[in-house]
């Protein structure tokens, strides 16, 4: 109920206003009345009041003074001025002190009905905000004041607790663009709008804690429905719930349990929900020990010998198995750590890199790129390739191999996908690391080689046809070849000497 205080010094008018408000909307309860501002202040200091309807001119304490008091000490209370004075100065002072509306007496019922609707919406929004604040304080372990209806309401009920972790393209704390984040929060509100629920963003923009009163008929069905809706967003959703409702004063303790549950039960790269030892979709963290040990031996041997391609080939095979069996993030982290520690030994840096690779990505392509970079870095360190004799950063083995591959196959139209298949790295990583050390992307480097070969042909074979030159350096379209040649060399092929 919305508790209303009516302040009016004329009893007949006061009774009429009280009756009109109560009869117009049953959600409003006119629990308190006062004949002047002084009486009103006594009530406000002792009781819970949500809305004040007040006259302006009253004997024993005028309405403007009361509005000033409310604006300074009780700004959360909504106020409506009811006055028989149609004077700009009164209205100006009223609005200056934060009133919701200003109505003339006798009150027009249609206008009053509209105002009650506005008051009701503002009240419910304010109550949601206060409930959210209390909820956040409970999660943060802050003791709330005992005299609080919201606090009493939270403590009097049992709640289902649900933790939602959103892995966005930017990393473990969400990395979501504002539009996606707003969409997710709107989805939460819409999903639970018919339930008594509160939710709070916690520990960064990518985590949400939802508490739903235990009167909900099927919390697990609601959670799975929410997973389906939120899982369509730009990211991976990991959700963990408690099988039984808990007390509000225990929220903080159970939130820690849910965070651990998400860390141990979340499936890598897929939206999932875990509750009471069950997971949807189900995951399989078991291994065929003999097969695993044999593959480990091959990978460790390749890692120790600096064979990055061999390592990555084996990892590709394992990652397909990870995806097929819905391996959890923790299982993958443990696998990667054991493999790297066997091959290169344990270090804080390696552990941190593996953790970041697993928990700051949400697709196997990204995970492979991170692990491949780590393997490449470890091999460089192991081969003492950090610097060459001139103090300059040395070129990784993989870049040398890609460069040689382009030189050997310049007559073919080599695409990024071919390099990815050949060297076992995602194309974006190949392009980035190649450009870092060579100064050109693989495609630009291929063009450079072709132009150099074309110039050699023209110089060594005077009178050779442009079409023949184009064919020999890998261009089927003579016009396109001529345009590229002129762009790179500054002259047409027929003009080059």
C-alpha positions in Angstrom: 0.0 0.0 0.0 1.0 3.6 -0.7 0.7 5.5 2.6 -0.9 9.0 2.1 -0.9 12.1 4.4 -3.5 14.8 3.6 -2.8 18.2 5.1 -5.9 20.5 4.9 -7.2 23.0 7.5 -10.9 22.8 6.4 -12.5 19.5 7.7 -15.2 19.1 4.9 -12.6 19.6 2.2 -10.2 17.3 4.0 -12.8 14.5 4.2 -13.7 15.0 0.5 -10.1 14.8 -0.6 -9.5 11.6 1.5 -12.6 9.9 0.2 -11.8 10.8 -3.4 -8.3 9.5 -3.3 -9.3 6.2 -1.5 -12.2 5.6 -3.8 -10.2 6.3 -7.0 -7.3 3.8 -6.5 -7.3 1.0 -3.8 -3.5 1.0 -3.8 -3.5 4.4 -2.0 -4.3 4.3 1.7 -5.0 7.7 3.3 -3.7 6.7 6.7 -2.8 10.1 8.1 -4.4 13.6 8.2 -3.3 16.9 9.6 -4.8 20.4 9.8 -1.6 22.4 9.4 2.1 22.1 8.7 3.1 21.6 12.4 0.9 18.6 12.8 2.1 17.2 9.5 5.7 17.4 10.6 5.0 15.5 13.8 3.4 12.7 11.7 6.3 12.7 9.2 8.8 12.3 12.0 7.0 9.3 13.5 5.4 7.4 10.7 6.2 5.9 7.3 4.6 8.2 4.7 5.0 7.9 0.9 2.8 10.7 -0.5 1.8 14.1 0.9 -1.2 16.1 -0.4 -1.1 19.6 1.1 -2.8 22.9 1.0 -0.8 26.1 0.7 -2.5 28.6 3.0 -3.2 27.1 6.5 -3.5 28.5 10.0 -0.7 27.2 12.3 1.9 26.3 9.7 1.6 27.1 6.0 2.2 24.6 3.1 5.2 26.3 1.7 7.1 25.9 5.0 6.1 22.2 5.0 7.3 21.8 1.4 10.6 23.3 2.3 10.9 20.9 5.2 10.1 17.9 3.0 12.5 19.0 0.3 15.3 19.3 2.8 14.7 16.4 5.1 12.4 13.9 3.3 13.1 14.3 -0.4 12.0 10.8 -1.1 8.4 11.6 -0.3 6.2 12.7 -3.2 4.2 15.8 -2.7 1.2 17.3 -4.4 -0.1 20.8 -3.7 -3.9 21.3 -3.6 -4.7 25.0 -3.5 -7.5 27.4 -4.1 -5.0 30.1 -5.1 -4.2 30.3 -8.8 -1.2 32.4 -8.3 2.1 32.0 -10.1 4.2 32.8 -7.0 2.7 29.9 -5.1 3.2 27.5 -8.0 6.8 28.8 -8.4 7.7 28.2 -4.8 6.0 24.8 -4.8 7.9 23.5 -7.8 11.1 25.0 -6.4 10.7 22.6 -3.5 10.3 19.5 -5.6 6.5 18.9 -5.8 5.1 16.3 -8.2 2.1 18.4 -9.2 0.1 21.5 -8.4 -3.7 21.3 -8.5 -6.4 23.8 -8.0 -9.4 23.3 -5.7 -12.1 22.1 -6.3 -10.1 19.1 -7.6 -10.9 17.8 -11.1 -11.3 14.0 -10.7 -9.8 13.3 -14.2 -6.7 15.3 -13.3 -6.4 13.7 -9.9 -6.6 10.2 -11.5 -3.8 11.1 -13.9 -1.7 12.3 -11.0 -2.3 9.2 -9.0 -1.0 7.1 -11.9 2.1 9.2 -12.0 2.6 8.9 -8.2 2.1 5.1 -8.4 4.7 4.7 -11.1 7.2 6.9 -9.2 6.5 5.1 -6.0 7.1 1.6 -7.4 10.2 2.8 -9.1 11.4 4.3 -5.8 10.6 1.1 -4.0 12.5 -1.0 -6.6 15.5 1.3 -6.1 15.3 1.0 -2.3 15.0 -2.8 -2.5 18.0 -2.9 -4.8 20.0 -0.8 -2.4 19.1 -3.0 0.5 19.9 -6.1 -1.6 23.3 -4.7 -2.5 24.0 -3.9 1.1 23.2 -7.5 2.1 25.5 -8.8 -0.6 28.2 -6.5 0.6 27.8 -7.5 4.2 26.6 -4.1 5.3 24.2 -4.2 8.3 21.0 -2.4 7.5 19.0 -0.2 9.9 16.4 -2.2 11.8 13.7 0.3 11.2 13.2 -0.3 7.5 10.2 -1.8 5.9 12.2 -2.9 2.9 14.8 -4.6 5.1 12.1 -6.3 7.1 10.5 -7.5 3.9 13.7 -9.0 2.7 14.4 -10.7 6.0 10.9 -12.1 6.3 11.1 -14.1 3.1 13.2 -17.0 1.7 14.8 -16.4 -1.7 16.1 -18.4 -4.6 19.5 -17.0 -5.5 20.9 -17.0 -9.0 24.3 -15.8 -10.2 24.7 -14.8 -13.9 28.2 -14.2 -15.3 28.3 -12.7 -18.8 31.5 -13.3 -20.8 31.7 -10.7 -23.6 34.2 -10.1 -26.3 36.1 -7.8 -24.0 36.9 -10.4 -21.3 35.8 -11.9 -18.0 34.0 -8.8 -16.6 31.7 -8.6 -19.5 33.4 -6.3 -22.0 29.9 -5.6 -23.3 28.9 -2.6 -25.3 26.4 -0.4 -23.5 23.6 -1.4 -25.8 24.1 -5.1 -25.1 24.4 -4.5 -21.4 21.1 -2.5 -21.4 19.4 -5.2 -23.4 20.5 -7.9 -20.9 19.3 -5.9 -17.9 15.9 -5.1 -19.7 15.6 -8.9 -20.3 16.1 -9.6 -16.6 13.4 -7.1 -15.6 11.0 -8.4 -18.2 11.6 -12.0 -17.3 10.8 -11.5 -13.6 8.4 -8.6 -13.8 5.5 -10.8 -12.6 7.6 -12.2 -9.7 8.8 -10.7 -6.5 12.5 -10.4 -7.5 15.5 -8.1 -7.2 18.7 -8.1 -9.1 22.0 -6.4 -8.7 25.0 -5.8 -10.9 28.0 -7.0 -8.8 31.7 -7.2 -9.2 31.9 -5.5 -12.6 29.4 -5.0 -15.4 29.5 -8.7 -16.4 27.9 -10.2 -13.3 24.3 -10.1 -12.1 22.9 -11.5 -8.9 19.2 -12.3 -8.9 17.0 -13.1 -5.8 13.5 -14.4 -6.4 11.0 -14.9 -3.6 10.3 -18.6 -2.9 6.7 -18.2 -4.0 7.8 -18.8 -7.6 6.4 -22.2 -8.8 9.4 -23.5 -10.8 12.6 -21.6 -10.4 14.7 -24.0 -12.5 12.3 -23.6 -15.5 12.5 -19.9 -15.1 16.3 -20.0 -15.0 16.5 -22.2 -18.1 14.1 -19.8 -19.9 16.3 -16.9 -18.9 19.4 -18.8 -20.1 17.8 -19.2 -23.5 16.8 -15.6 -23.8 20.1 -14.2 -22.6 22.2 -16.7 -24.5 21.1 -15.0 -27.8 23.2 -12.0 -26.9 26.7 -11.2 -27.9 28.5 -13.3 -25.4 28.4 -16.5 -23.4 26.2 -16.8 -20.3 27.2 -18.8 -17.3 24.5 -19.2 -14.7 24.6 -21.0 -11.3 21.6 -21.4 -8.9 20.9 -22.9 -5.5 18.4 -25.8 -5.4 16.7 -24.5 -2.3 15.7 -21.0 -1.2 17.9 -19.3 1.4 17.5 -16.5 4.0 18.4 -13.0 2.9 20.9 -12.6 5.8 22.9 -15.5 4.2 23.1 -14.0 0.7 26.8 -13.1 1.0 27.8 -16.6 2.1 25.8 -18.3 -0.7 27.0 -15.8 -3.3 30.6 -17.0 -2.7 29.4 -20.6 -3.2 27.8 -19.7 -6.5 30.9 -17.9 -7.7 32.9 -21.1 -7.0 30.2 -23.1 -8.7 30.5 -21.0 -11.9 34.3 -21.4 -11.8 34.1 -25.2 -11.6 31.0 -26.0 -13.6 30.9 -23.5 -16.4 31.3 -25.1 -19.9 33.9 -23.3 -22.0 32.5 -21.4 -24.9 28.8 -22.3 -24.3 26.0 -20.8 -22.3 25.1 -23.1 -19.4 23.2 -23.4 -16.2 24.3 -25.5 -13.2 22.3 -26.2 -10.0 22.6 -28.8 -7.3 25.2 -30.9 -9.2 23.3 -30.8 -12.5 24.4 -29.0 -15.6 22.5 -27.9 -18.7 23.9 -28.8 -21.2 25.7 -31.7 -19.5 29.5 -31.7 -19.5 32.0 -34.5 -19.5 35.4 -33.8 -17.8 36.6 -37.4 -17.8 39.6 -38.5 -19.9 40.8 -41.7 -21.4 44.0 -41.8 -19.4 46.1 -43.9 -21.8 45.2 -41.8 -24.8 45.8 -38.6 -22.9 49.2 -39.7 -21.6 50.3 -40.7 -25.1 49.2 -37.4 -26.6 50.8 -35.5 -23.7 54.1 -37.2 -24.4 54.0 -36.2 -28.0 53.1 -32.6 -27.2 55.7 -32.3 -24.4 58.4 -33.6 -26.7 57.4 -31.1 -29.4 57.3 -28.3 -26.9 60.7 -29.1 -25.6 62.2 -29.3 -29.1 60.7 -26.0 -30.1 58.3 -27.5 -32.6 55.5 -25.0 -32.4 53.6 -26.5 -35.3 53.7 -30.0 -33.8 52.4 -28.7 -30.5 49.6 -26.7 -32.2 48.6 -29.7 -34.4 48.1 -31.8 -31.2 46.3 -29.0 -29.4 43.9 -28.7 -32.3 43.0 -32.3 -31.9 42.4 -31.9 -28.2 40.4 -28.8 -28.6 38.0 -30.6 -30.9 37.5 -33.1 -28.1 37.0 -30.3 -25.6 34.2 -28.9 -27.7 32.6 -32.2 -28.4 32.5 -33.2 -24.7 31.5 -29.7 -23.3 34.6 -29.6 -21.2 34.5 -27.1 -18.3 36.8 -24.1 -18.1 38.5 -25.6 -15.1 39.2 -28.9 -16.8 40.7 -27.1 -19.8 42.8 -24.8 -17.5 44.2 -27.8 -15.6 44.9 -29.6 -18.9 46.9 -26.7 -20.3 48.7 -26.1 -17.1 49.8 -29.7 -16.8 51.0 -29.8 -20.4 53.0 -26.6 -20.2 54.5 -27.4 -16.8 55.7 -30.8 -18.1 57.3 -29.1 -21.1 58.6 -25.9 -19.7 58.3 -26.0 -15.9 56.0 -24.0 -13.6 56.0 -20.2 -13.3 53.6 -17.6 -12.2 53.7 -16.0 -15.6 52.6 -19.1 -17.4 49.8 -19.8 -14.9 48.5 -16.2 -15.3 48.7 -16.5 -19.1 46.7 -19.8 -19.1 44.1 -18.4 -16.7 43.7 -15.3 -18.9 43.4 -17.5 -22.0 40.7 -19.6 -20.6 38.6 -17.1 -18.6 39.0 -14.0 -20.8 37.9 -15.6 -24.0 34.7 -17.4 -25.0 35.4 -19.1 -28.3 37.8 -21.9 -29.2 39.3 -19.7 -32.0 40.3 -17.1 -29.4 41.5 -19.7 -27.0 43.7 -21.4 -29.6 45.2 -18.0 -30.6 46.0 -17.2 -26.9 47.6 -20.7 -26.3 49.5 -20.7 -29.6 50.9 -17.3 -28.7 52.0 -18.6 -25.3 53.6 -21.7 -26.9 55.4 -19.5 -29.4 56.7 -17.2 -26.7 57.9 -20.1 -24.5 59.7 -21.6 -27.4 61.4 -18.3 -28.2 62.5 -17.9 -24.6 63.7 -21.5 -24.5 65.8 -21.0 -27.7 67.2 -17.8 -26.3 65.6 -15.9 -29.3 64.6 -12.9 -27.3 67.3 -10.8 -29.0 69.7 -11.2 -31.8 73.4 -10.1 -31.9 72.4 -6.5 -32.7 70.1 -6.2 -29.8 67.0 -6.3 -32.0 64.1 -8.6 -31.5 64.6 -11.8 -33.4 62.0 -13.2 -35.9 60.0 -16.2 -34.6 60.5 -19.5 -36.3 56.9 -19.5 -37.5 57.3 -16.1 -39.3 60.4 -17.4 -41.1 58.4 -20.5 -42.2 55.5 -18.4 -43.4 57.8 -16.1 -45.3 59.5 -19.1 -47.0 56.1 -20.6 -47.9 55.1 -17.4 -49.6 58.3 -17.2 -51.6 58.0 -20.9 -52.6 54.4 -20.5 -53.7 54.1 -17.0 -55.0 52.7 -18.1 -58.3 49.5 -19.4 -56.5 46.8 -17.1 -55.1 47.4 -17.8 -51.4 44.6 -16.8 -49.1 44.6 -16.3 -45.4 42.6 -19.5 -44.9 45.3 -21.5 -46.6 48.0 -20.1 -44.3 45.8 -20.9 -41.3 45.3 -24.5 -42.4 49.0 -24.9 -43.2 50.4 -23.5 -40.0 47.6 -24.3 -37.5 47.0 -20.7 -36.4 44.0 -18.5 -36.8 44.4 -16.2 -39.7 44.1 -13.0 -37.6 47.1 -14.1 -35.5 49.2 -15.0 -38.5 48.6 -11.7 -40.1 49.3 -9.8 -36.9 52.5 -11.6 -35.9 53.8 -11.6 -39.6 53.2 -7.9 -39.9 54.9 -7.2 -36.6 58.2 -8.8 -37.7 58.1 -8.3 -41.5 56.3 -5.0 -41.7 53.7 -6.2 -44.2 50.7 -8.4 -44.0 51.1 -11.8 -45.7 48.9 -10.7 -48.7 51.0 -7.5 -49.1 54.2 -9.5 -48.8 53.0 -11.9 -51.5 52.3 -8.9 -53.8 55.8 -7.6 -53.1 57.4 -10.9 -54.1 55.3 -11.0 -57.3 56.3 -7.5 -58.3 60.0 -8.3 -57.7 59.7 -11.5 -59.9 57.8 -9.5 -62.6 60.6 -6.9 -62.7 63.2 -9.6 -63.0 61.4 -11.2 -65.9 61.0 -8.0 -67.8 64.7 -7.1 -67.3 66.0 -10.6 -68.1 63.7 -11.1 -71.1 63.4 -8.0 -73.2 60.3 -8.0 -75.4 58.4 -10.5 -73.2 54.6 -10.0 -73.4 52.9 -8.5 -70.4 50.4 -11.4 -70.4 53.2 -13.9 -70.1 54.7 -12.0 -67.2 51.3 -11.8 -65.5 50.8 -15.6 -65.9 54.3 -16.5 -64.5 53.8 -14.4 -61.4 50.3 -15.7 -60.6 47.9 -13.2 -62.2 45.2 -14.5 -64.5 43.8 -11.1 -65.2 46.3 -9.0 -67.3 44.4 -5.8 -66.6 44.4 -6.3 -62.9 48.1 -7.2 -63.0 48.9 -4.0 -64.9 47.0 -1.9 -62.4 48.8 -3.5 -59.4 52.2 -3.2 -61.1 51.7 0.5 -61.8 50.5 1.1 -58.2 53.6 -0.7 -56.8 56.3 0.4 -59.3 55.0 3.8 -60.5 54.9 2.8 -64.2 53.0 0.4 -66.5 54.7 -3.0 -67.2 55.2 -2.0 -70.8 57.1 1.1 -69.7 59.4 -0.7 -67.2 63.1 -1.0 -68.1 
